[in-house]
């Protein structure tokens, strides 16, 4: 069984979408959530942050529902001490 490198998958998706880096935002129901970040936009108001989720097979999906985005945002804040 091969181990999936979730960070590498998320980083390659971020580069594909034009983002600079990623930040882990938690895990729920077998999905791992990542925040895609563009350093040039840090500190600017640009709407909801861009999150993706990756399942155990390496399938990447964009988060589009507001409830999922807000859950990931709160998880990211608590995991990374971003108060």
TAKA-V279625 format. One record per backbone hydrogen bond with DSSP energy under -1.0 kcal/mol. CO is the residue of the C=O (numbers start at 1). NH is the residue of the N-H. Records with the same first field share a line. If there is no record, write none. Layout:
CO = NH + NH
//
This chain:
4 = 6
5 = 9
6 = 10
7 = 11
8 = 12
9 = 13
10 = 14
11 = 15
12 = 16
13 = 17
14 = 19
21 = 37
23 = 35
26 = 33
28 = 31
31 = 28
32 = 54
33 = 25
34 = 52
35 = 23
37 = 20 + 21
38 = 41
39 = 42
41 = 44
50 = 36
51 = 63
52 = 34
53 = 61
54 = 32
55 = 58
59 = 55
61 = 53
65 = 69
66 = 70
67 = 71
68 = 72
69 = 73
70 = 74
71 = 75
72 = 76
73 = 77
74 = 78
75 = 79
76 = 80
77 = 82
//
